[in-house]
Amino acid sequence: MKQICIYPKEAAIILGKSQTHAQTLLRTMKDVYNKKKHQAVTIREFCEYMALPFDDVFNMVNGIEKR
């Protein structure tokens, strides 16, 4: 099964930032997308907000290598 949500540790690795910075960023994104505390940020929302290519980030989070 593929993962569709992104977590601070993964966001930190993708962005090359600290985990604390990634946590702050995801909290900001939850505010922007009007999400409650218990709701997760999806990879698609993360990509839209950060203007990153969805396929690349999705594959990175799910450990899928490009061919």
MDAnalysis code that builds the backbone (N, CA, C; Angstrom):
import MDAnalysis as mda
import numpy as np

u = mda.Universe.empty(201, n_residues=67, atom_resindex=np.repeat(np.arange(67), 3), trajectory=True)
u.add_TopologyAttr("name", ["N", "CA", "C"] * 67)
u.add_TopologyAttr("resid", np.arange(1, 68))
u.add_TopologyAttr("resname", ["MET", "LYS", "GLN", "ILE", "CYS", "ILE", "TYR", "PRO", "LYS", "GLU", "ALA", "ALA", "ILE", "ILE", "LEU", "GLY", "LYS", "SER", "GLN", "THR", "HIS", "ALA", "GLN", "THR", "LEU", "LEU", "ARG", "THR", "MET", "LYS", "ASP", "VAL", "TYR", "ASN", "LYS", "LYS", "LYS", "HIS", "GLN", "ALA", "VAL", "THR", "ILE", "ARG", "GLU", "PHE", "CYS", "GLU", "TYR", "MET", "ALA", "LEU", "PRO", "PHE", "ASP", "ASP", "VAL", "PHE", "ASN", "MET", "VAL", "ASN", "GLY", "ILE", "GLU", "LYS", "ARG"])
u.atoms.positions = np.array([
    [0.839, -1.178, 0.000],
    [0.000, 0.000, 0.000],
    [0.890, 1.250, 0.000],
    [0.517, 2.217, -0.756],
    [1.304, 3.441, -0.887],
    [0.882, 4.478, 0.153],
    [1.852, 5.226, 0.627],
    [1.618, 6.293, 1.602],
    [1.176, 7.546, 0.856],
    [0.118, 8.211, 1.360],
    [-0.364, 9.429, 0.693],
    [-0.179, 10.677, 1.544],
    [0.218, 10.506, 2.799],
    [0.442, 11.648, 3.687],
    [1.931, 11.858, 3.890],
    [2.297, 13.073, 4.224],
    [3.704, 13.379, 4.459],
    [3.878, 13.810, 5.909],
    [4.982, 13.407, 6.480],
    [5.278, 13.684, 7.885],
    [6.524, 14.549, 7.986],
    [6.711, 15.217, 9.119],
    [7.824, 16.164, 9.255],
    [9.202, 15.589, 8.912],
    [9.468, 14.363, 9.310],
    [10.780, 13.772, 9.031],
    [11.019, 13.672, 7.523],
    [9.997, 13.252, 6.783],
    [10.122, 13.133, 5.327],
    [10.241, 14.507, 4.672],
    [9.442, 15.456, 5.145],
    [9.506, 16.816, 4.604],
    [10.887, 17.417, 4.844],
    [11.465, 17.162, 6.013],
    [12.795, 17.678, 6.336],
    [13.844, 17.111, 5.378],
    [13.751, 15.832, 5.091],
    [14.707, 15.194, 4.176],
    [14.553, 15.759, 2.767],
    [13.329, 15.867, 2.303],
    [13.070, 16.369, 0.950],
    [13.551, 17.802, 0.784],
    [13.312, 18.637, 1.791],
    [13.661, 20.049, 1.700],
    [15.086, 20.355, 2.153],
    [15.721, 19.405, 2.820],
    [17.069, 19.650, 3.330],
    [17.071, 20.631, 4.483],
    [16.010, 20.607, 5.267],
    [15.859, 21.506, 6.421],
    [15.819, 20.668, 7.696],
    [15.782, 21.340, 8.841],
    [15.694, 20.629, 10.114],
    [14.282, 20.084, 10.302],
    [14.163, 19.115, 11.182],
    [12.849, 18.556, 11.456],
    [11.950, 19.592, 12.129],
    [12.530, 20.461, 12.935],
    [11.760, 21.526, 13.584],
    [11.170, 22.473, 12.542],
    [11.966, 22.828, 11.546],
    [11.483, 23.695, 10.463],
    [10.355, 23.002, 9.705],
    [10.507, 21.712, 9.453],
    [9.483, 20.956, 8.731],
    [8.183, 20.889, 9.542],
    [8.286, 20.734, 10.859],
    [7.093, 20.709, 11.711],
    [6.350, 22.041, 11.638],
    [7.104, 23.120, 11.692],
    [6.511, 24.452, 11.595],
    [5.835, 24.643, 10.239],
    [6.492, 24.196, 9.191],
    [5.943, 24.303, 7.842],
    [4.640, 23.522, 7.718],
    [4.615, 22.300, 8.223],
    [3.393, 21.495, 8.127],
    [2.260, 22.101, 8.965],
    [2.578, 22.696, 10.096],
    [1.554, 23.395, 10.891],
    [0.978, 24.573, 10.105],
    [1.854, 25.319, 9.429],
    [1.410, 26.437, 8.599],
    [0.515, 25.940, 7.470],
    [0.901, 24.822, 6.861],
    [0.106, 24.247, 5.773],
    [-1.274, 23.810, 6.272],
    [-1.340, 23.268, 7.477],
    [-2.633, 22.877, 8.038],
    [-3.540, 24.094, 8.197],
    [-2.960, 25.220, 8.597],
    [-3.729, 26.456, 8.705],
    [-4.228, 26.905, 7.337],
    [-3.358, 26.867, 6.347],
    [-3.711, 27.293, 4.987],
    [-4.832, 26.427, 4.422],
    [-4.749, 25.112, 4.650],
    [-5.746, 24.186, 4.102],
    [-6.917, 23.928, 5.067],
    [-7.008, 24.736, 6.129],
    [-8.106, 24.631, 7.111],
    [-8.279, 23.214, 7.652],
    [-7.169, 22.617, 8.055],
    [-7.210, 21.272, 8.609],
    [-7.184, 21.333, 10.120],
    [-7.813, 20.352, 10.727],
    [-7.797, 20.243, 12.178],
    [-6.491, 19.567, 12.611],
    [-6.216, 19.638, 13.904],
    [-4.961, 19.128, 14.443],
    [-4.730, 17.650, 14.115],
    [-5.783, 16.853, 14.127],
    [-5.642, 15.419, 13.898],
    [-5.561, 15.032, 12.413],
    [-5.783, 15.986, 11.510],
    [-5.766, 15.682, 10.081],
    [-4.358, 15.830, 9.513],
    [-4.001, 14.913, 8.639],
    [-2.667, 14.905, 8.050],
    [-2.621, 15.723, 6.764],
    [-1.425, 16.166, 6.414],
    [-1.187, 16.875, 5.159],
    [-0.838, 15.819, 4.108],
    [-1.499, 15.879, 2.960],
    [-1.213, 14.902, 1.915],
    [0.021, 15.321, 1.117],
    [0.576, 14.365, 0.417],
    [1.730, 14.642, -0.431],
    [1.341, 15.646, -1.509],
    [0.138, 15.511, -2.045],
    [-0.330, 16.435, -3.089],
    [-0.422, 17.868, -2.559],
    [-0.965, 18.057, -1.359],
    [-1.056, 19.388, -0.759],
    [0.337, 19.961, -0.509],
    [1.234, 19.122, -0.013],
    [2.614, 19.536, 0.224],
    [3.251, 20.017, -1.074],
    [3.058, 19.265, -2.145],
    [3.641, 19.625, -3.440],
    [3.047, 20.911, -3.999],
    [1.736, 21.082, -3.867],
    [1.095, 22.319, -4.319],
    [1.660, 23.515, -3.578],
    [1.744, 23.392, -2.263],
    [2.208, 24.500, -1.426],
    [3.663, 24.851, -1.706],
    [4.497, 23.835, -1.890],
    [5.931, 24.045, -2.083],
    [6.330, 24.147, -3.559],
    [5.374, 24.002, -4.463],
    [5.618, 24.044, -5.914],
    [6.675, 23.003, -6.317],
    [6.450, 21.779, -5.875],
    [7.337, 20.667, -6.200],
    [6.593, 19.674, -7.084],
    [7.319, 18.921, -7.909],
    [6.663, 17.927, -8.766],
    [6.127, 16.750, -7.939],
    [4.840, 16.499, -8.065],
    [4.171, 15.468, -7.271],
    [4.807, 14.092, -7.462],
    [5.026, 13.690, -8.693],
    [5.550, 12.343, -8.959],
    [6.883, 12.103, -8.265],
    [7.763, 13.085, -8.307],
    [9.080, 12.936, -7.686],
    [8.963, 12.783, -6.168],
    [8.151, 13.623, -5.549],
    [7.995, 13.574, -4.094],
    [7.282, 12.283, -3.680],
    [6.238, 11.913, -4.398],
    [5.498, 10.677, -4.092],
    [6.430, 9.470, -4.147],
    [7.230, 9.406, -5.193],
    [8.159, 8.289, -5.341],
    [9.224, 8.295, -4.253],
    [9.679, 9.460, -3.870],
    [10.679, 9.577, -2.813],
    [10.121, 9.075, -1.472],
    [8.932, 9.517, -1.134],
    [8.306, 9.131, 0.137],
    [8.015, 7.627, 0.168],
    [7.623, 7.074, -0.953],
    [7.265, 5.656, -1.015],
    [8.429, 4.753, -1.412],
    [9.604, 5.316, -1.574],
    [10.786, 4.516, -1.881],
    [10.768, 3.879, -3.255],
    [10.132, 4.552, -4.198],
    [10.054, 4.031, -5.558],
    [11.158, 4.694, -6.373],
    [11.961, 3.875, -7.021],
    [13.060, 4.416, -7.824],
    [12.584, 4.691, -9.240],
    [13.124, 5.750, -9.820],
    [12.803, 6.104, -11.210],
    [13.498, 5.127, -12.146],
    [12.858, 4.893, -13.264],
    [13.451, 4.018, -14.282],
    [13.867, 4.811, -15.458],
])
